[in-house]
């Protein structure tokens, strides 16, 4: 029975880590990207995910289940939609070449 309890503890820890990741990701996304992706507001998602983190910490089972659903919905539906609207990142564009211009690579007029 003790092994089962430690297994449930491990699952609870994984769910908490997922909720914290989703909360941080939601906090880093632009506020205007949520309505542009036709999703609920940033504040509402932060509240949902914050309650999920708190319920996992305090062990409130019914809220943990609801929070798991909210976390899965954010990670599977909302996050990809936000990435599509913002061009795949939450911040400024990274990567590319130093010769890239606003419309693609600059090849020196060749």
C-alpha positions in Angstrom: 0.0 0.0 0.0 2.9 2.3 0.7 4.1 1.9 -2.9 0.7 2.9 -4.2 0.7 6.1 -2.1 4.1 7.1 -3.4 2.9 6.4 -7.0 -0.1 8.7 -6.4 2.3 11.3 -4.9 4.4 11.1 -8.0 1.4 11.6 -10.3 0.3 14.6 -8.1 3.8 16.1 -8.5 3.7 15.7 -12.3 0.3 17.3 -12.4 1.5 20.2 -10.3 4.6 20.7 -12.6 2.3 20.7 -15.6 0.0 23.3 -14.0 3.0 25.5 -13.1 4.3 25.2 -16.6 0.9 26.2 -18.1 0.6 29.1 -15.6 4.0 30.5 -16.5 3.4 30.0 -20.2 0.0 31.7 -20.0 1.6 34.6 -18.0 4.2 35.1 -20.7 1.8 35.3 -23.6 0.6 38.7 -24.9 -2.8 39.8 -23.5 -4.1 40.7 -27.0 -3.3 37.3 -28.3 -6.1 35.6 -26.4 -9.0 37.4 -28.0 -7.2 37.2 -31.4 -7.1 33.4 -31.0 -10.8 33.5 -30.1 -10.1 32.2 -26.5 -11.0 33.4 -23.1 -9.0 36.3 -21.6 -5.6 36.0 -20.2 -6.8 36.9 -16.7 -9.4 34.1 -16.7 -6.8 31.5 -17.7 -4.4 32.7 -15.1 -7.1 32.4 -12.5 -8.0 28.9 -13.6 -4.4 27.7 -13.6 -3.7 29.5 -10.3 -6.6 27.8 -8.6 -5.3 24.5 -10.1 -1.9 25.1 -8.5 -3.4 26.0 -5.2 -5.7 23.0 -5.2 -2.8 20.7 -6.0 -0.8 22.2 -3.1 -3.7 21.9 -0.6 -5.0 18.5 -1.9 -8.6 19.5 -2.7 -9.5 16.5 -4.9 -12.5 17.9 -6.8 -10.6 21.1 -7.7 -7.6 19.0 -8.7 -9.7 17.1 -11.2 -11.2 20.3 -12.6 -7.8 21.8 -12.7 -6.4 18.9 -14.6 -9.0 19.4 -17.2 -8.2 23.1 -17.4 -4.5 22.4 -17.7 -5.1 19.9 -20.5 -7.4 22.3 -22.3 -4.8 25.1 -22.0 -1.9 22.9 -23.2 -3.8 21.1 -26.0 -6.1 23.9 -27.3 -5.3 27.4 -26.1 -1.5 27.3 -26.2 -1.3 26.1 -29.9 -3.8 28.7 -30.9 -1.8 31.4 -29.2 1.4 30.3 -30.8 -0.4 30.4 -34.2 -1.6 33.9 -33.6 1.7 35.2 -32.3 3.9 33.5 -34.8 5.1 30.6 -32.6 6.7 32.5 -29.8 5.7 34.5 -26.7 8.4 37.1 -27.1 10.4 38.8 -29.8 11.4 36.8 -32.8 14.6 34.7 -32.3 16.8 33.0 -34.8 17.4 33.7 -38.4 20.5 35.1 -40.1 22.1 38.4 -39.7 21.4 39.1 -43.3 17.7 38.5 -43.0 15.5 41.5 -43.9 11.8 42.1 -43.2 10.8 40.1 -46.2 13.3 37.3 -46.1 17.1 36.8 -46.6 19.0 39.6 -48.3 21.1 38.2 -51.1 23.0 41.4 -52.1 20.9 42.0 -55.3 21.8 38.8 -57.0 
